[in-house]
Amino acid sequence: MLKKKTALLTVGVTTMLLIFSGCYKTTTLVVNPGDSITTEMSYANDINPIFQKSCALAGCHVSGAKAPDLTKDNSYKSLTVGGYIKALDPDNSELYQWLSGKKSPVMPLGAGPDQAINGKVYAWIKQGAKNN
């Protein structure tokens, strides 16, 4: 009888430890922040500067480092040819999934998710991801 109670207690404690150890927050998802942006987003003026400031840094998304290459002259082609964007469908675009935390690690590393960045990128993709 004592063995049965000990076994049940052990199973109960182990179950509780597993449940509680799995309950913690690791990322914050920013949902559809670009829905409120009604002005047309410009790749050259609104989106590419974000990549130059936050992504195209040594060892990150530059030529010869981690794909996609987000350097000023290569970023649009890298995103479109590489399949990182589904024009008109930001929620299913890999670029937005990395920025929003739906894919891990959240980009930009150590800073994301950033609602201002995500809003612009979301709106730009939803508007057709034009190279304008």
C-alpha positions as CSV (number, residue, x, y, z in Angstrom):
1,M,0.0,0.0,0.0
2,L,2.9,2.4,0.9
3,K,4.6,1.6,-2.5
4,K,1.3,2.4,-4.3
5,K,0.9,5.8,-2.5
6,T,4.6,6.7,-3.1
7,A,4.3,5.8,-6.8
8,L,1.1,7.9,-7.1
9,L,2.8,10.8,-5.3
10,T,5.9,10.6,-7.5
11,V,3.8,10.6,-10.7
12,G,1.7,13.5,-9.4
13,V,4.8,15.6,-8.5
14,T,6.5,14.8,-11.8
15,T,3.4,15.8,-13.7
16,M,3.1,19.1,-11.9
17,L,6.7,19.9,-12.5
18,L,6.3,19.2,-16.2
19,I,3.2,21.4,-16.4
20,F,4.7,24.3,-14.5
21,S,8.1,24.2,-16.2
22,G,6.3,24.5,-19.6
23,C,4.4,27.6,-18.6
24,Y,6.5,30.6,-19.3
25,K,6.6,33.4,-21.9
26,T,9.4,33.5,-24.4
27,T,8.1,35.8,-27.1
28,T,5.5,38.4,-27.7
29,L,3.5,38.1,-30.9
30,V,2.5,41.4,-32.6
31,V,-0.7,40.7,-34.5
32,N,-1.5,42.6,-37.7
33,P,0.0,45.9,-36.7
34,G,-0.1,47.2,-40.3
35,D,-3.9,47.1,-40.7
36,S,-4.0,50.7,-39.3
37,I,-1.5,52.0,-41.9
38,T,-3.4,53.5,-44.8
39,T,-0.6,55.4,-46.5
40,E,1.3,53.6,-49.3
41,M,4.5,52.1,-48.1
42,S,7.6,52.7,-50.2
43,Y,10.2,50.0,-50.3
44,A,13.0,52.6,-50.9
45,N,11.8,55.1,-48.3
46,D,10.1,53.0,-45.6
47,I,11.2,49.4,-45.8
48,N,14.8,49.2,-47.0
49,P,16.0,51.8,-44.4
50,I,14.7,49.5,-41.7
51,F,16.9,46.6,-43.1
52,Q,19.9,48.9,-43.3
53,K,19.6,50.0,-39.7
54,S,18.5,46.7,-38.1
55,C,19.5,43.8,-40.3
56,A,22.3,44.5,-42.8
57,L,24.9,44.5,-40.1
58,A,28.3,42.6,-40.0
59,G,27.7,38.9,-39.4
60,C,23.9,39.2,-39.9
61,H,22.1,39.7,-43.2
62,V,24.9,40.8,-45.5
63,S,26.6,39.2,-48.5
64,G,28.2,35.9,-47.5
65,A,26.5,35.7,-44.1
66,K,22.9,34.7,-43.1
67,A,20.3,34.7,-45.8
68,P,18.6,36.7,-47.0
69,D,21.1,39.3,-48.1
70,L,19.5,42.6,-46.9
71,T,22.2,45.0,-48.1
72,K,20.8,48.1,-49.8
73,D,21.3,46.9,-53.4
74,N,20.4,43.3,-52.9
75,S,17.6,43.2,-50.3
76,Y,14.5,43.4,-52.6
77,K,15.7,40.7,-55.0
78,S,16.9,38.5,-52.0
79,L,13.4,38.7,-50.4
80,T,11.4,38.1,-53.5
81,V,13.6,35.5,-55.3
82,G,14.3,33.7,-52.0
83,G,10.5,33.3,-51.3
84,Y,10.5,35.3,-48.0
85,I,7.5,37.3,-49.1
86,K,4.0,36.3,-50.2
87,A,2.7,39.6,-51.7
88,L,-0.7,40.6,-50.3
89,D,-0.4,37.9,-47.6
90,P,1.8,39.2,-44.8
91,D,0.7,36.6,-42.2
92,N,2.0,33.8,-44.4
93,S,5.2,35.6,-45.4
94,E,8.3,34.2,-43.9
95,L,9.8,37.7,-43.4
96,Y,6.9,38.8,-41.3
97,Q,6.8,35.5,-39.4
98,W,10.4,36.1,-38.3
99,L,9.7,39.8,-37.3
100,S,6.5,38.9,-35.4
101,G,7.9,36.0,-33.4
102,K,5.9,33.3,-35.1
103,K,9.2,31.9,-36.1
104,S,12.1,31.9,-33.7
105,P,14.4,33.6,-33.0
106,V,12.6,36.9,-33.3
107,M,14.2,39.4,-35.6
108,P,15.9,41.7,-35.3
109,L,17.9,39.7,-32.8
110,G,17.8,41.2,-29.3
111,A,15.4,43.9,-30.2
112,G,12.2,42.3,-31.8
113,P,9.4,42.2,-32.1
114,D,9.2,45.9,-32.8
115,Q,5.7,47.1,-33.5
116,A,6.8,50.1,-35.6
117,I,8.9,47.9,-37.8
118,N,6.3,45.2,-38.0
119,G,3.6,47.6,-38.9
120,K,5.5,49.0,-41.8
121,V,6.6,45.6,-43.1
122,Y,3.1,44.2,-42.7
123,A,1.4,47.1,-44.5
124,W,4.0,47.0,-47.3
125,I,3.5,43.2,-47.9
126,K,-0.3,43.6,-47.7
127,Q,-0.1,46.4,-50.3
128,G,1.6,44.0,-52.7
129,A,5.3,44.2,-51.7
130,K,6.1,46.6,-54.5
131,N,9.7,47.7,-55.4
132,N,8.8,51.3,-55.2
